[in-house]
Amino acid sequence: MFKPSRRVSAIDLSGIRKMFELITEDTINLGLGEPDFDTPPHIVEAAKNSMDEGFTHYTVNKGIIELRDAISNKLITENRIKTDPESIIVTVGASEALYMCCQALVESGDEVLIPDPGFVSYHACVKLAEAKPVPIKLGEDYDFRMTAEAVNENISPNTKAIILNSPANPTGSVMKKRDVRGIAELADDHGFYIISDEIYEKIIYQGQHYSFGEFSDNVITINGFSKTYAMTGFRIAYTAAKTDITEEMLKIHQYNTACASSISQIAALEALNGPQESVKHMVSEFKKRRDLIVGRLRDMGIKCVKPAGAFYVFPYVGDADIYVKKALENGVVVVPGHSFGENSKEHVRMSYATSYENIEEAMDRLEQIEY
Ligand SMILES: Cc1ncc(COP(=O)(O)O)c(C=O)c1O
């Protein structure tokens, strides 16, 4: 009988994927983690042109210099991060970036602080690197925001890194500047690394985004194109870190993927250099949908924090498994909170990356649930 490695046996496939298997034609899917908008045409055009011009071969491992230049300029001007093109690795999505960071930074005996609730990959990537995930409980009291105090309480002599995510999946919380600065100071004082997943940076309705890299050098910044430019299928993102960290991460990247797709790199370059109207349009649409979904859920008597960013709400529903089952019986897919951590058994995640009309219909259906 096949015996998988202990590393792989220790993790499960994401609960979100399992939900998709239950979808029928009439189901409204509020489980999706990707924008429902089309990739802007100028980006698609750039990708097509790159193929026509024969740009269909390997690139250098870190990614084409034009793209790394554009990324480094963005990080310097928009995020106030001290960086340069040599400190950037272009990756196959933020997913690869997270895996690469964990493999390069942590090992057995190390602890990695992760948000709970938090994106599904954090726990799995830490486990695959044979380190110990230490969940930090986030609750409604601070609108699910990570705070410097909560981090401080969970630091131990074995803390090697923390993974942070603002705006956050699954709660949409956006961290305050004082907490970003405070956690950066804690990382410097205690000598641990910050892995900052900033993939929802541009999808923000209230407050402002701050990068940890502005306040500390011990930061690996992860950002990408999937969410901001509706480019999930292009599989393209990047890391920025000090050169010594970057050179170690590059080993994982090289042996895992060699390089990101050449075509996607050209598309990403166009995304950064081209017009940004599509981003503004998408965010203003998301905001309308957020107001609709939060309003409707509250009208049903469901406790729901109004998220400041991303495109998810994380309402309190009591027993999430019962609620998920009833929602499905009424033709709506929502994701149980425990997919995002042990602490979240009484919540569900609903994505509003689907049309206004779909959300209205989904809320009409959920209104029928008695619980
Ligand atoms: C918080 C977070 N990080 C990373 C990812 C992965 O993004 P990518 O498509 O760039 O691999 C996702 C996707 O849902 C996410 O929600």
The ligand as an SDF file (V2000), in Angstrom:
LIG
                    3D

 16 16  0  0  0  0  0  0  0  0999 V2000
   -4.4670   35.6230    1.5520 C   0  0  0  0  0  0  0  0  0  0  0  0
   -4.1090   34.9310    0.2920 C   0  0  0  0  0  0  0  0  0  0  0  0
   -2.8150   34.7490   -0.0010 N   0  0  0  0  0  0  0  0  0  0  0  0
   -2.4350   34.1180   -1.1170 C   0  0  0  0  0  0  0  0  0  0  0  0
   -3.3570   33.6230   -2.0110 C   0  0  0  0  0  0  0  0  0  0  0  0
   -2.8650   32.9120   -3.2390 C   0  0  0  0  0  0  0  0  0  0  0  0
   -2.8360   33.7760   -4.3280 O   0  0  0  0  0  0  0  0  0  0  0  0
   -2.2010   33.3710   -5.7310 P   0  0  0  0  0  0  0  0  0  0  0  0
   -3.3370   33.2800   -6.6950 O   0  0  0  0  0  0  0  0  0  0  0  0
   -1.3040   34.5400   -6.0860 O   0  0  0  0  0  0  0  0  0  0  0  0
   -1.4570   32.1080   -5.5690 O   0  0  0  0  0  0  0  0  0  0  0  0
   -4.7140   33.7920   -1.7590 C   0  0  0  0  0  0  0  0  0  0  0  0
   -5.7330   33.2430   -2.6670 C   0  0  0  0  0  0  0  0  0  0  0  0
   -6.8960   33.1250   -2.3720 O   0  0  0  0  0  0  0  0  0  0  0  0
   -5.1020   34.4660   -0.5800 C   0  0  0  0  0  0  0  0  0  0  0  0
   -6.3950   34.6690   -0.2730 O   0  0  0  0  0  0  0  0  0  0  0  0
  1  2  1  0
  2  3  1  0
  2 15  2  0
  3  4  2  0
  4  5  1  0
  5  6  1  0
  5 12  2  0
  6  7  1  0
  7  8  1  0
  8  9  2  0
  8 10  1  0
  8 11  1  0
 12 13  1  0
 12 15  1  0
 13 14  2  0
 15 16  1  0
M  END
$$$$
